[in-house]
């Protein structure tokens, strides 16, 4: 136990996802209150006021590619540019109405006007 204070749900950071080849540039992180605690650990603050968000209810994180594609296509079809990293925030079990066999994932993409 390192004595760190968790500041939210675990998250996946999608720096890029080639939807044709399914090659993903991805990192996993857990938000913490403390900063600079471990030598060699990359601490990154993700911010941005223009965000598109949705909650994806799924069976243990299958078909999440479709949810990412939907959100990315929605942004680009409305003339907006996707700003990476995109985030997956893993909320499984956070809300009692989700059965055990389902997961709840919040997808967040920052965007910019082109």
C-alpha positions in Angstrom: 0.0 0.0 0.0 1.6 3.2 -1.2 -0.9 5.4 0.8 -2.3 7.1 -2.3 -5.8 8.6 -2.4 -7.9 7.4 -5.4 -9.6 10.4 -7.1 -12.0 8.5 -9.4 -12.7 5.5 -11.5 -9.8 3.7 -13.4 -9.5 4.9 -17.0 -8.1 3.9 -20.3 -6.4 6.6 -22.4 -6.8 6.1 -26.2 -4.1 8.1 -28.0 -5.1 6.5 -31.3 -7.2 3.7 -32.6 -6.9 2.5 -36.2 -10.4 1.2 -36.8 -9.4 -0.7 -39.9 -6.5 -2.7 -38.4 -7.7 -2.6 -34.7 -4.3 -1.3 -33.6 -4.7 0.8 -30.5 -2.2 3.2 -28.8 -3.5 2.8 -25.3 -2.5 3.4 -21.7 -4.3 2.6 -18.4 -4.4 4.8 -15.4 -6.0 5.4 -12.0 -6.6 9.0 -11.0 -4.9 9.9 -7.7 -4.9 13.1 -5.6 -1.2 13.1 -5.0 1.2 14.1 -7.7 4.9 13.2 -8.1 4.8 10.3 -5.7 6.7 7.7 -7.8 9.9 8.2 -9.7 9.5 7.1 -13.3 5.8 7.4 -13.4 4.2 9.7 -16.0 1.6 12.0 -14.4 -0.8 13.6 -16.9 -3.6 16.0 -16.4 -6.4 15.6 -19.0 -8.5 18.7 -19.4 -10.6 20.5 -22.0 -13.9 22.2 -21.9 -15.3 20.8 -25.2 -16.1 17.2 -24.4 -18.5 14.7 -25.8 -19.5 12.0 -23.3 -21.7 8.9 -23.3 -22.2 6.0 -21.0 -21.8 2.6 -22.8 -23.7 -0.3 -21.1 -22.2 -3.5 -22.3 -21.6 -7.2 -21.5 -18.2 -7.1 -19.8 -16.7 -4.6 -22.2 -17.4 -6.3 -25.5 -18.2 -4.3 -28.6 -16.6 -1.1 -27.1 -15.0 -0.5 -30.5 -18.5 0.3 -31.9 -19.1 2.8 -29.1 -15.8 4.6 -29.9 -16.6 4.6 -33.6 -20.0 6.0 -33.0 -18.7 8.9 -30.9 -15.8 9.7 -33.2 -18.1 9.6 -36.3 -20.7 11.7 -34.6 -18.1 14.4 -33.9 -16.5 14.4 -37.3 -20.0 14.3 -39.1 -20.9 17.5 -37.3 -17.7 19.2 -38.5 -15.7 18.8 -35.2 -12.2 17.4 -34.8 -11.5 14.7 -32.3 -8.7 15.6 -29.8 -6.8 12.6 -28.4 -6.5 11.0 -25.9 -10.1 9.7 -25.8 -11.0 8.2 -22.4 -12.7 5.1 -21.2 -13.7 5.5 -17.6 -14.6 2.1 -16.1 -17.7 2.4 -13.9 -18.7 -1.2 -13.6 -20.7 -1.7 -10.5 -20.8 2.0 -9.7 -24.5 2.2 -10.1 -26.7 -0.5 -8.5 -29.1 -0.8 -11.5 -26.4 -2.6 -13.6 -26.5 -6.4 -13.4 -23.3 -8.2 -12.6 -22.9 -9.5 -16.1 -22.9 -6.0 -17.5 -20.4 -3.2 -17.4 -20.8 0.6 -17.5 -18.1 2.6 -19.3 -18.1 6.3 -19.8 -16.5 7.4 -23.1 -15.2 10.9 -23.3 -13.6 12.6 -26.3 -12.4 16.2 -26.4 -13.2 18.0 -29.6 -12.3 21.2 -31.4 -14.0 23.2 -34.0 -12.4 22.9 -37.4 
